[in-house]
């Protein structure tokens, strides 16, 4: 089984049943919806279609956060180098003369000579003057300013604004729609994460914190500890900080996330040329390879699958490149290389068990790892070590089981079996159910990890190894 997860953004090019089936067959593991595009009715229909066509695939809904964007434009202006483009915080404009933005105070926060970037830094402007609510820009190159595209003003601080009303509305929507993950933008503190979690009011949706500005880097450890997963949004990160350090920032975020066992999605322009072209560049292949070697849990496709002409082919290319990189990664790990770097972390039973699982899986001919888990802790921490064996993550919570498909090499499996707090009988019942479904077979030598006799604060305190054929014979399993 391929271990690196592929996140596909669903948009106009793929929002139909046949396209979703093709994406899943090509290697899609997580479906992403961007709430900055499309109205709620569109998203309701898209979510319903995903649940019908690919019910085992978790859905990640990005909420807009404090990101500055152009609004919906009837006219998307094209311009040449040196042309004047006017942004405005005023209302009633469609883009034909002025391009409205969603930040009402922007005209008060920029000055003549400031640089403004748009569309993940692909468009660059210089502020010529500010007149009332209008910001007159000189284009530093040709291009087209489209609807709902990001606007970046380097060094403009968004700290202190907290969670926007739009965020509150979208979190409520995500909860109503039983979304698996929500992505929150421009996360700059653990308090930001916790504020969104409080809005959720339960364990769901799980939170993906997007690290994309200097505030996120400055408070990285606290953010990683507070969140469920991390996304490296390289488009905004590169223009909010500096381009020359982007790869170094990516490696740092991966390192810190590994130390807490949190899955990381690497995003932005991984196969950007395949939006229009059928083949990737060598640089894009290198980019995917290095992200896998550095231990990312997932790589994300945005425009490639949302609006691209080669959506399915993009997923296929990413899968082929990631699989090749995984083969090399496993060889390095077998040779004793610490490809996935581990930072300082607390020592306790769960951490020791995690180390033991990794050692056993490298030392014995284990064929599959079974993590019996309600919350996903055992599966997540096992996946953080990038084992060569597939992880079968079993839960009696259907949403939890689906969410495990974001973890490296994990297959979430839902079972209708009560998990006991006074015995480990449910572990054997889960193994029998996996055997009955054909997920385990008689030839497997499995490692099982779980939480036995749970008590507040206890995690991952049980390891067993079994030949499945011995279990079948000893326990009298019959299909």
C-alpha positions in Angstrom: 0.0 0.0 0.0 1.3 3.5 -0.8 2.0 5.4 2.4 2.1 9.1 1.4 -1.4 10.5 1.4 -2.6 12.6 -1.5 -5.0 15.5 -0.8 -7.0 16.6 -3.8 -8.8 19.9 -4.0 -12.3 19.4 -5.5 -13.4 22.1 -7.9 -15.3 22.7 -11.2 -13.1 20.2 -13.0 -13.7 17.3 -10.6 -17.1 18.0 -9.0 -18.8 15.1 -10.6 -19.2 11.4 -9.8 -17.0 10.0 -12.6 -14.1 12.4 -11.8 -14.2 11.5 -8.1 -14.1 7.8 -8.9 -11.1 8.4 -11.2 -9.3 10.5 -8.6 -9.8 7.8 -5.9 -8.6 5.1 -8.3 -5.5 7.2 -9.1 -4.6 7.6 -5.5 -6.7 10.3 -3.8 -6.8 9.8 0.0 -8.3 13.1 1.3 -10.8 15.4 -0.5 -10.3 19.1 0.1 -12.9 21.8 -0.3 -11.9 25.5 -0.2 -14.7 27.6 1.3 -13.3 30.7 -0.2 -14.7 29.5 -3.5 -18.3 28.6 -4.2 -21.3 29.3 -2.0 -22.7 27.1 0.7 -25.2 25.4 -1.6 -22.2 24.3 -3.8 -20.4 22.9 -0.8 -23.4 21.1 0.5 -23.9 19.3 -2.8 -20.1 18.6 -3.1 -20.0 17.0 0.4 -23.1 14.9 -0.3 -21.5 13.7 -3.5 -18.2 12.8 -1.8 -20.1 10.9 0.9 -22.0 8.9 -1.7 -19.2 8.2 -4.2 -16.1 7.9 -2.0 -17.5 7.4 1.6 -14.2 6.1 3.0 -12.3 9.3 2.1 -12.2 12.1 4.7 -13.2 15.6 3.8 -11.0 18.6 4.6 -12.8 22.0 4.5 -10.5 25.1 4.4 -12.1 28.1 6.1 -11.0 31.5 5.0 -9.6 33.0 8.3 -8.1 36.4 8.1 -6.7 36.0 4.6 -7.2 39.1 2.4 -8.8 38.2 -1.0 -10.4 39.8 -4.0 -14.1 39.3 -4.0 -16.2 37.7 -6.7 -15.6 39.6 -9.9 -17.8 39.9 -12.9 -14.8 41.2 -14.8 -11.3 39.8 -14.1 -8.9 42.5 -15.3 -5.9 41.7 -17.4 -2.9 44.1 -17.4 0.6 44.6 -18.8 3.8 45.6 -17.0 3.4 49.2 -15.8 -0.4 49.3 -16.0 -2.4 50.7 -13.1 -4.7 48.4 -11.2 -7.0 49.8 -8.6 -7.9 47.9 -5.5 -10.8 49.2 -3.4 -12.4 48.6 0.0 -15.5 50.3 -1.3 -18.7 48.4 -2.3 -20.5 48.1 -5.6 -17.5 47.3 -7.9 -17.2 44.3 -10.2 -13.6 44.5 -11.3 -14.1 46.4 -14.5 -12.8 49.6 -13.0 -11.8 48.7 -9.5 -11.1 45.4 -7.8 -12.8 45.1 -4.4 -11.1 43.3 -1.5 -12.6 41.7 1.6 -10.6 43.7 4.2 -12.4 47.0 4.9 -9.4 48.6 6.5 -6.8 47.8 3.9 -6.7 51.4 2.5 -5.7 52.6 5.9 -2.9 50.1 6.3 -0.9 50.5 3.1 1.3 53.4 2.0 2.9 54.7 -1.2 5.8 52.5 -2.1 4.5 49.4 -0.4 4.7 46.0 -2.2 1.5 44.1 -2.7 1.5 40.5 -4.0 -1.4 38.4 -5.3 -2.3 34.9 -6.2 0.4 33.1 -4.1 3.0 35.7 -5.1 2.7 35.2 -8.9 1.5 38.8 -9.3 3.5 41.8 -7.9 2.4 45.4 -7.6 3.7 48.6 -6.1 1.4 51.1 -4.3 1.5 54.4 -6.3 -1.0 56.2 -4.1 -4.0 55.8 -1.8 -7.0 58.0 -2.5 -9.9 57.5 -0.1 -10.8 53.8 -0.2 -8.9 53.2 -3.5 -5.4 51.8 -3.6 -3.7 52.6 -7.0 -1.1 49.9 -7.9 1.5 49.7 -10.6 1.8 46.2 -12.1 5.4 44.9 -12.0 4.6 42.4 -14.6 1.8 41.2 -16.9 -1.1 39.1 -15.6 -4.7 38.7 -14.7 -6.3 39.3 -11.3 -9.0 36.7 -10.7 -11.9 36.3 -8.3 -11.2 35.2 -4.7 -7.4 35.3 -5.1 -5.2 36.0 -2.1 -3.7 39.4 -1.5 -0.5 39.6 0.6 1.0 42.7 2.1 4.4 41.6 3.5 4.8 42.7 7.2 1.2 43.7 7.5 0.2 42.2 10.9 -3.1 40.3 11.2 -2.4 39.3 14.8 -5.0 40.2 17.4 -8.1 39.9 15.2 -8.9 36.4 16.5 -11.6 34.3 14.8 -13.7 36.2 12.3 -17.4 36.0 12.1 -17.0 34.3 8.7 -14.9 31.7 10.5 -17.6 31.1 13.1 -20.2 30.6 10.4 -18.0 28.2 8.5 -17.1 26.2 11.6 -20.8 25.9 12.4 -21.4 24.7 8.8 -18.6 22.2 9.1 -20.1 20.7 12.2 -23.5 20.5 10.6 -22.1 18.7 7.6 -20.0 16.3 9.8 -16.7 17.4 8.1 -13.7 15.4 9.2 -11.1 18.2 9.1 -11.2 21.9 9.0 -8.2 23.9 7.8 -7.7 27.3 9.6 -5.6 30.0 7.9 -2.8 32.2 9.3 -2.6 30.3 12.6 -0.3 32.3 14.8 -0.8 30.9 18.3 -2.1 27.9 20.3 -4.9 30.2 21.5 -6.1 30.6 17.9 -6.3 26.8 17.6 -8.1 26.4 20.9 -10.6 29.2 20.0 -11.6 27.2 16.9 -11.7 24.0 18.8 -14.0 25.6 21.4 -16.3 26.6 18.5 -16.4 23.0 17.4 -17.6 21.9 20.8 -16.4 18.3 20.4 -13.7 16.2 18.9 -15.0 16.9 15.4 -14.0 18.3 13.1 -10.3 17.7 13.7 -8.2 20.8 13.1 -5.5 21.3 10.5 -3.5 24.4 11.3 -2.0 26.2 8.3 1.4 27.7 9.0 1.8 30.5 6.5 3.3 33.6 8.1 6.0 34.7 10.6 3.6 34.5 13.5 3.1 30.8 12.8 6.8 30.2 12.7 7.5 32.2 15.8 4.9 30.1 17.8 5.4 26.9 15.9 5.9 24.5 18.9 2.8 25.7 20.7 0.7 25.5 17.5 1.8 22.0 16.7 1.2 20.8 20.2 -2.4 22.3 20.1 -3.4 21.1 16.7 -4.4 17.8 15.2 -2.5 18.2 11.9 -0.4 20.9 10.2 -0.5 22.2 6.6 2.5 24.0 5.2 0.9 26.6 2.9 4.0 27.6 0.9 2.2 30.1 -1.3 1.4 32.5 1.5 4.4 31.5 3.6 6.8 32.5 0.8 5.3 36.0 0.4 4.6 36.6 4.1 8.2 35.8 5.0 10.9 35.3 2.4 11.2 33.1 -0.6 14.9 32.1 -0.1 14.2 30.4 3.3 11.0 28.6 2.2 12.5 25.2 2.0 14.3 25.7 5.3 11.1 26.7 6.9 9.4 23.6 5.4 12.0 21.3 7.0 11.7 23.1 10.3 8.0 22.7 10.4 8.3 19.0 9.5 10.9 18.5 12.2 8.8 20.1 15.0 5.6 18.3 13.8 7.4 14.9 13.9 8.5 15.5 17.5 4.8 15.6 18.4 3.7 12.9 16.0 1.5 15.3 14.1 0.8 14.6 10.4 1.9 17.3 8.0 0.4 18.2 4.6 2.8 20.0 2.2 0.9 22.2 -0.1 1.1 24.7 -3.0 2.2 24.3 -6.6 3.5 20.8 -6.2 2.5 20.0 -9.8 1.5 23.5 -10.9 2.5 23.1 -14.5 0.1 20.1 -14.9 -2.9 22.5 -14.6 -2.3 23.1 -18.3 0.4 20.6 -19.3 0.2 16.8 -19.3 3.7 16.3 -17.9 5.5 17.7 -14.7 8.8 19.6 -14.6 11.9 18.0 -13.1 11.7 20.6 -10.3 8.2 19.5 -9.4 9.3 15.8 -9.3 12.2 16.8 -7.0 9.9 18.8 -4.8 7.5 15.9 -4.2 10.5 13.5 -3.6 12.1 15.7 -1.0 8.8 16.3 0.8 8.4 12.5 1.1 12.1 12.0 2.2 11.6 14.6 4.9 8.6 12.7 6.2 5.5 14.5 5.1 2.3 12.6 5.7 0.5 14.0 2.7 1.1 16.1 -0.4 -1.6 18.4 -1.7 -2.9 19.2 -5.2 -4.8 22.5 -5.5 -5.5 24.0 -8.9 -4.2 20.8 -10.5 -7.3 18.9 -9.5 -9.8 21.8 -8.9 -9.6 23.5 -12.3 -6.8 21.6 -14.2 -7.0 20.0 -17.5 -5.1 16.9 -16.3 -6.6 16.2 -12.8 -6.4 12.4 -12.8 -3.0 12.4 -14.5 -1.7 14.8 -11.8 -2.7 12.4 -9.0 -1.1 9.5 -10.9 2.1 11.4 -11.3 2.2 12.3 -7.7 1.5 8.7 -6.6 4.3 7.4 -8.8 6.8 9.9 -7.6 5.8 9.5 -3.9 6.0 5.7 -4.2 9.5 5.9 -5.6 10.6 8.2 -2.8 9.0 5.9 -0.2 11.1 3.0 -1.5 14.3 5.0 -1.0 13.1 6.3 2.4 12.6 2.7 3.7 16.0 1.7 2.4 17.5 4.6 4.4 15.6 3.7 7.5 16.7 0.1 7.2 20.3 1.2 7.0 19.9 3.1 10.3 19.5 6.6 8.9 17.2 8.9 10.9 15.5 10.4 7.9 12.6 11.4 10.0 14.3 13.6 12.6 13.0 13.5 16.2 13.1 16.5 18.4 13.2 16.7 22.1 10.0 15.3 23.6 8.7 14.0 27.0 9.5 10.5 28.0 6.8 8.2 29.2 5.0 4.9 28.5 3.5 6.0 25.1 6.8 7.3 23.8 8.6 4.2 24.9 6.0 2.0 23.3 6.2 4.0 20.1 10.0 3.4 20.0 9.4 -0.3 20.7 6.9 -0.6 17.9 9.3 1.0 15.5 12.2 -1.4 16.6 10.0 -4.5 16.3 8.8 -3.6 12.9 12.4 -3.1 11.7 13.6 -6.3 13.4 10.9 -8.9 12.6 9.2 -9.8 9.3 6.0 -8.0 10.4 3.6 -7.7 7.5 0.9 -5.4 9.0 0.5 -3.2 12.0 -2.9 -3.1 13.7 -3.7 -0.1 15.9 -6.9 -0.5 17.9 -7.7 3.0 18.9 -10.7 5.2 19.6 -9.1 8.6 19.2 -6.3 7.6 16.8 -3.4 8.3 19.1 -1.8 4.9 18.6 -2.2 5.1 14.8 -0.9 8.6 14.6 2.2 8.0 16.7 3.0 4.7 14.8 2.5 6.5 11.5 4.9 9.3 12.5 7.8 6.8 12.4 7.1 6.0 8.7 7.0 2.2 9.0 7.3 0.0 5.9 4.2 -2.0 7.0 0.7 -0.8 6.3 -1.1 0.4 9.4 -4.7 -0.9 9.9 -6.2 1.7 12.2 -9.3 0.3 13.8 -12.0 2.3 15.7 -15.6 1.8 16.8 -16.1 5.5 15.9 -16.9 5.8 12.2 -15.7 9.4 11.8 -12.5 8.6 13.7 -11.8 5.6 11.4 -12.3 7.8 8.3 -10.1 10.5 9.6 -7.2 8.1 10.1 -6.8 8.0 6.3 -4.8 11.2 6.6 -2.0 9.4 8.5 1.1 8.0 6.7 0.4 4.5 5.5 -2.9 4.1 7.4 -6.1 2.5 6.4 -9.0 3.5 8.7 -11.4 0.7 9.5 -14.7 1.1 11.4 -15.9 -1.9 13.5 -19.2 -2.1 15.4 -17.6 -3.6 18.5 -17.8 -2.1 22.0 -14.3 -1.2 23.4 -13.9 -2.5 27.0 -12.4 -0.5 29.8 -12.0 -3.7 32.0 -10.5 -6.2 29.6 -8.7 -6.4 26.3 -11.3 -8.8 24.8 -12.3 -6.2 22.2 -8.8 -6.4 20.7 -9.2 -10.0 19.7 -12.7 -9.4 18.4 -11.3 -6.6 16.2 -8.6 -8.9 14.8 -11.2 -11.6 14.0 -13.4 -9.0 12.2 -10.4 -7.9 10.2 -9.7 -11.5 9.2 -13.3 -12.1 8.3 -13.2 -9.0 6.0 -10.0 -10.3 4.3 -7.9 -7.3 5.6 -5.8 -9.8 7.5 -5.0 -13.3 6.1 -3.4 -16.4 7.4 0.0 -15.5 6.0 0.3 -12.3 8.0 2.6 -11.8 11.0 1.0 -8.8 12.7 2.0 -6.3 15.4 -0.9 -5.1 17.5 -0.8 -1.9 19.6 -3.7 -0.6 21.7 -4.6 1.0 25.0 -5.5 -1.7 27.5 -7.6 -0.9 30.6 -7.9 2.8 29.8 -7.7 5.4 32.6 -7.6 9.1 32.3 -4.3 10.1 30.6 -3.3 6.6 29.6 -2.3 6.0 26.0 -0.8 3.1 23.9 0.3 0.7 26.6 -0.1 -2.6 24.9 2.0 -4.4 22.2 1.4 -7.9 20.9 2.7 -9.9 17.9 0.7 -12.7 16.4 0.8 -15.1 13.4 -2.8 -14.8 12.1 -2.9 -18.5 11.3 -2.2 -19.3 15.0 -5.0 -17.0 16.1 -7.4 -18.6 13.6 -6.6 -22.1 14.7 -6.4 -21.4 18.5 -9.6 -19.3 18.6 -11.6 -21.3 16.1 -12.3 -18.4 13.7 -14.6 -19.4 10.9 -15.9 -17.3 8.0 
